[in-house]
Amino acid sequence: METYDPHKNTTELRQGNPRKMNMRVLVVSLIGIVILFLLLYIAFFMMQPASS
């Protein structure tokens, strides 16, 4: 795989990863964090004593 092409202009060089792997990592990480906080939220309220 060629990593350098002298015929590309500056806009083409800044386009990033065409497979969008960075977007996949961000989305999966965000979903993981949301699930983690949801589990912590549920666990916190399950540990509360019953109110009378």
mmCIF file as gemmi writes it, N, C-alpha and C atoms, coordinates in Angstrom:
data_model
loop_
_atom_site.group_PDB
_atom_site.id
_atom_site.type_symbol
_atom_site.label_atom_id
_atom_site.label_alt_id
_atom_site.label_comp_id
_atom_site.label_asym_id
_atom_site.label_entity_id
_atom_site.label_seq_id
_atom_site.pdbx_PDB_ins_code
_atom_site.Cartn_x
_atom_site.Cartn_y
_atom_site.Cartn_z
_atom_site.occupancy
_atom_site.B_iso_or_equiv
_atom_site.pdbx_formal_charge
_atom_site.auth_seq_id
_atom_site.auth_asym_id
_atom_site.pdbx_PDB_model_num
ATOM 1 N N . MET Axp A 1 ? 0.846 -1.183 0 1 0 ? 1 A 1
ATOM 2 C CA . MET Axp A 1 ? 0 0 0 1 0 ? 1 A 1
ATOM 3 C C . MET Axp A 1 ? 0.887 1.239 0 1 0 ? 1 A 1
ATOM 4 N N . GLU Axp A 2 ? 0.636 2.117 -0.931 1 0 ? 2 A 1
ATOM 5 C CA . GLU Axp A 2 ? 1.409 3.343 -1.034 1 0 ? 2 A 1
ATOM 6 C C . GLU Axp A 2 ? 0.844 4.382 -0.069 1 0 ? 2 A 1
ATOM 7 N N . THR Axp A 3 ? 1.716 5 0.721 1 0 ? 3 A 1
ATOM 8 C CA . THR Axp A 3 ? 1.26 5.97 1.717 1 0 ? 3 A 1
ATOM 9 C C . THR Axp A 3 ? 1.49 7.406 1.287 1 0 ? 3 A 1
ATOM 10 N N . TYR Axp A 4 ? 2.278 7.615 0.247 1 0 ? 4 A 1
ATOM 11 C CA . TYR Axp A 4 ? 2.567 8.987 -0.173 1 0 ? 4 A 1
ATOM 12 C C . TYR Axp A 4 ? 2.279 9.12 -1.658 1 0 ? 4 A 1
ATOM 13 N N . ASP Axp A 5 ? 1.523 10.11 -2.034 1 0 ? 5 A 1
ATOM 14 C CA . ASP Axp A 5 ? 1.234 10.378 -3.435 1 0 ? 5 A 1
ATOM 15 C C . ASP Axp A 5 ? 1.552 11.843 -3.706 1 0 ? 5 A 1
ATOM 16 N N . PRO Axp A 6 ? 2.597 12.127 -4.479 1 0 ? 6 A 1
ATOM 17 C CA . PRO Axp A 6 ? 2.973 13.529 -4.71 1 0 ? 6 A 1
ATOM 18 C C . PRO Axp A 6 ? 1.971 14.283 -5.571 1 0 ? 6 A 1
ATOM 19 N N . HIS Axp A 7 ? 0.989 13.604 -6.163 1 0 ? 7 A 1
ATOM 20 C CA . HIS Axp A 7 ? 0.026 14.275 -7.035 1 0 ? 7 A 1
ATOM 21 C C . HIS Axp A 7 ? -1.234 14.719 -6.308 1 0 ? 7 A 1
ATOM 22 N N . LYS Axp A 8 ? -1.335 14.432 -5.013 1 0 ? 8 A 1
ATOM 23 C CA . LYS Axp A 8 ? -2.518 14.863 -4.257 1 0 ? 8 A 1
ATOM 24 C C . LYS Axp A 8 ? -2.337 16.292 -3.777 1 0 ? 8 A 1
ATOM 25 N N . ASN Axp A 9 ? -3.451 17.026 -3.715 1 0 ? 9 A 1
ATOM 26 C CA . ASN Axp A 9 ? -3.379 18.393 -3.205 1 0 ? 9 A 1
ATOM 27 C C . ASN Axp A 9 ? -3.589 18.38 -1.687 1 0 ? 9 A 1
ATOM 28 N N . THR Axp A 10 ? -3.514 19.537 -1.066 1 0 ? 10 A 1
ATOM 29 C CA . THR Axp A 10 ? -3.588 19.607 0.4 1 0 ? 10 A 1
ATOM 30 C C . THR Axp A 10 ? -4.949 19.185 0.934 1 0 ? 10 A 1
ATOM 31 N N . THR Axp A 11 ? -6.033 19.435 0.191 1 0 ? 11 A 1
ATOM 32 C CA . THR Axp A 11 ? -7.359 19.021 0.644 1 0 ? 11 A 1
ATOM 33 C C . THR Axp A 11 ? -7.479 17.505 0.652 1 0 ? 11 A 1
ATOM 34 N N . GLU Axp A 12 ? -6.976 16.867 -0.372 1 0 ? 12 A 1
ATOM 35 C CA . GLU Axp A 12 ? -7.033 15.408 -0.437 1 0 ? 12 A 1
ATOM 36 C C . GLU Axp A 12 ? -6.183 14.761 0.651 1 0 ? 12 A 1
ATOM 37 N N . LEU Axp A 13 ? -5.102 15.38 1.012 1 0 ? 13 A 1
ATOM 38 C CA . LEU Axp A 13 ? -4.234 14.826 2.051 1 0 ? 13 A 1
ATOM 39 C C . LEU Axp A 13 ? -4.878 14.897 3.431 1 0 ? 13 A 1
ATOM 40 N N . ARG Axp A 14 ? -5.778 15.849 3.64 1 0 ? 14 A 1
ATOM 41 C CA . ARG Axp A 14 ? -6.402 16.036 4.951 1 0 ? 14 A 1
ATOM 42 C C . ARG Axp A 14 ? -7.696 15.248 5.111 1 0 ? 14 A 1
ATOM 43 N N . GLN Axp A 15 ? -8.093 14.453 4.161 1 0 ? 15 A 1
ATOM 44 C CA . GLN Axp A 15 ? -9.397 13.805 4.201 1 0 ? 15 A 1
ATOM 45 C C . GLN Axp A 15 ? -9.514 12.75 5.283 1 0 ? 15 A 1
ATOM 46 N N . GLY Axp A 16 ? -8.444 12.219 5.768 1 0 ? 16 A 1
ATOM 47 C CA . GLY Axp A 16 ? -8.509 11.25 6.859 1 0 ? 16 A 1
ATOM 48 C C . GLY Axp A 16 ? -8.641 9.83 6.345 1 0 ? 16 A 1
ATOM 49 N N . ASN Axp A 17 ? -9.081 8.984 7.22 1 0 ? 17 A 1
ATOM 50 C CA . ASN Axp A 17 ? -9.176 7.565 6.933 1 0 ? 17 A 1
ATOM 51 C C . ASN Axp A 17 ? -10.441 7.28 6.121 1 0 ? 17 A 1
ATOM 52 N N . PRO Axp A 18 ? -10.328 6.731 4.911 1 0 ? 18 A 1
ATOM 53 C CA . PRO Axp A 18 ? -11.525 6.476 4.112 1 0 ? 18 A 1
ATOM 54 C C . PRO Axp A 18 ? -12.39 5.352 4.676 1 0 ? 18 A 1
ATOM 55 N N . ARG Axp A 19 ? -11.838 4.477 5.514 1 0 ? 19 A 1
ATOM 56 C CA . ARG Axp A 19 ? -12.628 3.388 6.096 1 0 ? 19 A 1
ATOM 57 C C . ARG Axp A 19 ? -13.384 3.843 7.335 1 0 ? 19 A 1
ATOM 58 N N . LYS Axp A 20 ? -13.169 5.063 7.793 1 0 ? 20 A 1
ATOM 59 C CA . LYS Axp A 20 ? -13.86 5.655 8.946 1 0 ? 20 A 1
ATOM 60 C C . LYS Axp A 20 ? -13.681 4.841 10.23 1 0 ? 20 A 1
ATOM 61 N N . MET Axp A 21 ? -12.505 4.261 10.416 1 0 ? 21 A 1
ATOM 62 C CA . MET Axp A 21 ? -12.24 3.473 11.615 1 0 ? 21 A 1
ATOM 63 C C . MET Axp A 21 ? -12.289 4.351 12.868 1 0 ? 21 A 1
ATOM 64 N N . ASN Axp A 22 ? -11.863 5.611 12.755 1 0 ? 22 A 1
ATOM 65 C CA . ASN Axp A 22 ? -11.901 6.486 13.917 1 0 ? 22 A 1
ATOM 66 C C . ASN Axp A 22 ? -13.332 6.756 14.362 1 0 ? 22 A 1
ATOM 67 N N . MET Axp A 23 ? -14.27 6.843 13.42 1 0 ? 23 A 1
ATOM 68 C CA . MET Axp A 23 ? -15.676 7.061 13.767 1 0 ? 23 A 1
ATOM 69 C C . MET Axp A 23 ? -16.244 5.838 14.467 1 0 ? 23 A 1
ATOM 70 N N . ARG Axp A 24 ? -15.851 4.652 14.011 1 0 ? 24 A 1
ATOM 71 C CA . ARG Axp A 24 ? -16.324 3.422 14.657 1 0 ? 24 A 1
ATOM 72 C C . ARG Axp A 24 ? -15.85 3.362 16.096 1 0 ? 24 A 1
ATOM 73 N N . VAL Axp A 25 ? -14.61 3.715 16.332 1 0 ? 25 A 1
ATOM 74 C CA . VAL Axp A 25 ? -14.073 3.689 17.693 1 0 ? 25 A 1
ATOM 75 C C . VAL Axp A 25 ? -14.817 4.691 18.569 1 0 ? 25 A 1
ATOM 76 N N . LEU Axp A 26 ? -15.085 5.876 18.066 1 0 ? 26 A 1
ATOM 77 C CA . LEU Axp A 26 ? -15.789 6.886 18.853 1 0 ? 26 A 1
ATOM 78 C C . LEU Axp A 26 ? -17.21 6.451 19.185 1 0 ? 26 A 1
ATOM 79 N N . VAL Axp A 27 ? -17.908 5.88 18.217 1 0 ? 27 A 1
ATOM 80 C CA . VAL Axp A 27 ? -19.3 5.459 18.446 1 0 ? 27 A 1
ATOM 81 C C . VAL Axp A 27 ? -19.352 4.3 19.437 1 0 ? 27 A 1
ATOM 82 N N . VAL Axp A 28 ? -18.491 3.293 19.253 1 0 ? 28 A 1
ATOM 83 C CA . VAL Axp A 28 ? -18.488 2.143 20.157 1 0 ? 28 A 1
ATOM 84 C C . VAL Axp A 28 ? -18.093 2.585 21.572 1 0 ? 28 A 1
ATOM 85 N N . SER Axp A 29 ? -17.128 3.477 21.689 1 0 ? 29 A 1
ATOM 86 C CA . SER Axp A 29 ? -16.725 3.973 23.005 1 0 ? 29 A 1
ATOM 87 C C . SER Axp A 29 ? -17.854 4.747 23.671 1 0 ? 29 A 1
ATOM 88 N N . LEU Axp A 30 ? -18.549 5.576 22.929 1 0 ? 30 A 1
ATOM 89 C CA . LEU Axp A 30 ? -19.66 6.342 23.484 1 0 ? 30 A 1
ATOM 90 C C . LEU Axp A 30 ? -20.773 5.415 23.966 1 0 ? 30 A 1
ATOM 91 N N . ILE Axp A 31 ? -21.098 4.404 23.179 1 0 ? 31 A 1
ATOM 92 C CA . ILE Axp A 31 ? -22.129 3.443 23.586 1 0 ? 31 A 1
ATOM 93 C C . ILE Axp A 31 ? -21.685 2.701 24.841 1 0 ? 31 A 1
ATOM 94 N N . GLY Axp A 32 ? -20.41 2.321 24.906 1 0 ? 32 A 1
ATOM 95 C CA . GLY Axp A 32 ? -19.895 1.635 26.088 1 0 ? 32 A 1
ATOM 96 C C . GLY Axp A 32 ? -19.976 2.495 27.336 1 0 ? 32 A 1
ATOM 97 N N . ILE Axp A 33 ? -19.656 3.762 27.221 1 0 ? 33 A 1
ATOM 98 C CA . ILE Axp A 33 ? -19.708 4.672 28.367 1 0 ? 33 A 1
ATOM 99 C C . ILE Axp A 33 ? -21.154 4.873 28.824 1 0 ? 33 A 1
ATOM 100 N N . VAL Axp A 34 ? -22.082 5.008 27.879 1 0 ? 34 A 1
ATOM 101 C CA . VAL Axp A 34 ? -23.488 5.181 28.234 1 0 ? 34 A 1
ATOM 102 C C . VAL Axp A 34 ? -24 3.944 28.968 1 0 ? 34 A 1
ATOM 103 N N . ILE Axp A 35 ? -23.651 2.758 28.487 1 0 ? 35 A 1
ATOM 104 C CA . ILE Axp A 35 ? -24.079 1.523 29.149 1 0 ? 35 A 1
ATOM 105 C C . ILE Axp A 35 ? -23.463 1.419 30.54 1 0 ? 35 A 1
ATOM 106 N N . LEU Axp A 36 ? -22.195 1.785 30.676 1 0 ? 36 A 1
ATOM 107 C CA . LEU Axp A 36 ? -21.537 1.749 31.984 1 0 ? 36 A 1
ATOM 108 C C . LEU Axp A 36 ? -22.24 2.669 32.983 1 0 ? 36 A 1
ATOM 109 N N . PHE Axp A 37 ? -22.529 3.89 32.582 1 0 ? 37 A 1
ATOM 110 C CA . PHE Axp A 37 ? -23.213 4.815 33.49 1 0 ? 37 A 1
ATOM 111 C C . PHE Axp A 37 ? -24.635 4.347 33.8 1 0 ? 37 A 1
ATOM 112 N N . LEU Axp A 38 ? -25.307 3.742 32.837 1 0 ? 38 A 1
ATOM 113 C CA . LEU Axp A 38 ? -26.635 3.209 33.078 1 0 ? 38 A 1
ATOM 114 C C . LEU Axp A 38 ? -26.584 2.092 34.119 1 0 ? 38 A 1
ATOM 115 N N . LEU Axp A 39 ? -25.598 1.202 34.001 1 0 ? 39 A 1
ATOM 116 C CA . LEU Axp A 39 ? -25.449 0.129 34.985 1 0 ? 39 A 1
ATOM 117 C C . LEU Axp A 39 ? -25.121 0.683 36.374 1 0 ? 39 A 1
ATOM 118 N N . LEU Axp A 40 ? -24.26 1.684 36.436 1 0 ? 40 A 1
ATOM 119 C CA . LEU Axp A 40 ? -23.94 2.315 37.722 1 0 ? 40 A 1
ATOM 120 C C . LEU Axp A 40 ? -25.171 2.986 38.324 1 0 ? 40 A 1
ATOM 121 N N . TYR Axp A 41 ? -25.968 3.633 37.506 1 0 ? 41 A 1
ATOM 122 C CA . TYR Axp A 41 ? -27.191 4.3 37.955 1 0 ? 41 A 1
ATOM 123 C C . TYR Axp A 41 ? -28.171 3.277 38.529 1 0 ? 41 A 1
ATOM 124 N N . ILE Axp A 42 ? -28.358 2.172 37.819 1 0 ? 42 A 1
ATOM 125 C CA . ILE Axp A 42 ? -29.265 1.114 38.284 1 0 ? 42 A 1
ATOM 126 C C . ILE Axp A 42 ? -28.752 0.506 39.582 1 0 ? 42 A 1
ATOM 127 N N . ALA Axp A 43 ? -27.463 0.225 39.642 1 0 ? 43 A 1
ATOM 128 C CA . ALA Axp A 43 ? -26.881 -0.371 40.855 1 0 ? 43 A 1
ATOM 129 C C . ALA Axp A 43 ? -27.011 0.572 42.043 1 0 ? 43 A 1
ATOM 130 N N . PHE Axp A 44 ? -26.804 1.861 41.822 1 0 ? 44 A 1
ATOM 131 C CA . PHE Axp A 44 ? -26.896 2.83 42.905 1 0 ? 44 A 1
ATOM 132 C C . PHE Axp A 44 ? -28.304 2.845 43.504 1 0 ? 44 A 1
ATOM 133 N N . PHE Axp A 45 ? -29.326 2.849 42.659 1 0 ? 45 A 1
ATOM 134 C CA . PHE Axp A 45 ? -30.699 2.918 43.174 1 0 ? 45 A 1
ATOM 135 C C . PHE Axp A 45 ? -31.189 1.587 43.71 1 0 ? 45 A 1
ATOM 136 N N . MET Axp A 46 ? -30.588 0.479 43.32 1 0 ? 46 A 1
ATOM 137 C CA . MET Axp A 46 ? -30.948 -0.808 43.894 1 0 ? 46 A 1
ATOM 138 C C . MET Axp A 46 ? -30.38 -0.972 45.301 1 0 ? 46 A 1
ATOM 139 N N . MET Axp A 47 ? -29.308 -0.235 45.611 1 0 ? 47 A 1
ATOM 140 C CA . MET Axp A 47 ? -28.672 -0.326 46.924 1 0 ? 47 A 1
ATOM 141 C C . MET Axp A 47 ? -29.337 0.576 47.965 1 0 ? 47 A 1
ATOM 142 N N . GLN Axp A 48 ? -30.209 1.461 47.53 1 0 ? 48 A 1
ATOM 143 C CA . GLN Axp A 48 ? -30.861 2.381 48.458 1 0 ? 48 A 1
ATOM 144 C C . GLN Axp A 48 ? -31.815 1.635 49.379 1 0 ? 48 A 1
ATOM 145 N N . PRO Axp A 49 ? -31.862 2.025 50.658 1 0 ? 49 A 1
ATOM 146 C CA . PRO Axp A 49 ? -32.829 1.389 51.562 1 0 ? 49 A 1
ATOM 147 C C . PRO Axp A 49 ? -34.25 1.785 51.173 1 0 ? 49 A 1
ATOM 148 N N . ALA Axp A 50 ? -35.173 0.912 51.476 1 0 ? 50 A 1
ATOM 149 C CA . ALA Axp A 50 ? -36.578 1.188 51.148 1 0 ? 50 A 1
ATOM 150 C C . ALA Axp A 50 ? -37.077 2.372 51.978 1 0 ? 50 A 1
ATOM 151 N N . SER Axp A 51 ? -37.757 3.283 51.335 1 0 ? 51 A 1
ATOM 152 C CA . SER Axp A 51 ? -38.284 4.432 52.07 1 0 ? 51 A 1
ATOM 153 C C . SER Axp A 51 ? -39.612 4.033 52.726 1 0 ? 51 A 1
ATOM 154 N N . SER Axp A 52 ? -39.836 4.604 53.919 1 0 ? 52 A 1
ATOM 155 C CA . SER Axp A 52 ? -41.063 4.232 54.653 1 0 ? 52 A 1
ATOM 156 C C . SER Axp A 52 ? -42.117 5.3 54.556 1 0 ? 52 A 1
